């Protein structure tokens, strides 16, 4: 009996020892999983900032060939359409040639009257030549296109534009440079994307200054695909509002309290934390009402107050929500379906009936990170047989 009890005690001790070891292993594995998740998030944010070699190659080749063109061959036709208020005008601000080509190509292919559509494309000085060359070689049928360089907008300077003054500050640049170090954490990495340093991203707040002769314009991001004729948007009554947009408050994290700092009294006094957010990417702007309401002035006021980032983190959606607060008309959700750059669970029926689909998020369709199930909607509008595209191995 004594031997039996002794053996039982040894086995009991072994069980406790094994249990303790298992718990230690589980805790270690849990810590490793958390570390890997954090590392994965960090790397995906870094990857989202990169330009693939193929697109970089495409831009370089187009730029070289553009500046070899004689001046008289650098002109687009139908310039008289650029200020015609009876036509359908689009604003597209991009530094990505391939992405911009998909937006224009998909819009025109699905337009009922392509000759009535006018594209106002703005790029930066690095990509200005490439954008011009691409659309000179691949004109959008009977539609009109015009390419401008944001760096040549002399009125857009730091004395007039608060965000430009802030972007030039040493503190802002240090904030961005730190984003390349994983030790800074992942919670704010999405706001440390270099796109926020580009005035192309903030130009959306200056539409009447860029297009003073137009009364309405449809703003499109360069990570969208158009699947239907969009002219119906010009017939939507905005009821005196400035911005026509699809709301995103189906989920709690798209309400104002997720974008703005409601511990700040300026925010708490002026905004409802449960107010519904809306999406940039496809927005109809009434520029006449914009000017009457001095929307750019409202934007400047809030941007000046956010000098130290106390009202919101970086980006253009938070100041957009504030600037157009009470001035946004909700559009039917079928006009604009979001999430193809981060959400793997979007209903295929919603995608296929949408007028515009939006790859907002890190998994852009031109990156290897892209979700395969959504990529086909984008690649169908790329000219893979084009010599430049083939030469840069973009197939």
Protein Blocks (a to p, Z undefined) as FASTA:
>chain_A
ZZmmmmmmmmmmmmmmmmmmmmmmmmmmmmmmmmmmmmmmmmmmmmmmpccfklmmmmmm
mmmmmmmpcfklmccehklmmmmmkbccdddddfbfklmmmmmmmmmmmpfblmlpccdd
dddfklmmmmmmmmmmmcghjbccddddfklmmklcfklmmmlmmmmpmklmmmmmmmmp
mknojklmmmmcfklmpmklmmmmmmmmmmmmbcbdcdddfkbccfbdfklmmmpcgehp
abdcddfklbfklcfklmbcfkbmklmmmpcfkbccddehiacddfklmmmnommlmmmm
mmmmmmnopmbccdjklmmmmmmgoiaccddfklpcghilmpakbcfklmmmpfbdcfed
jkdfkbmkbcfklmmmmmmmpcfkbmklmmnopZZ
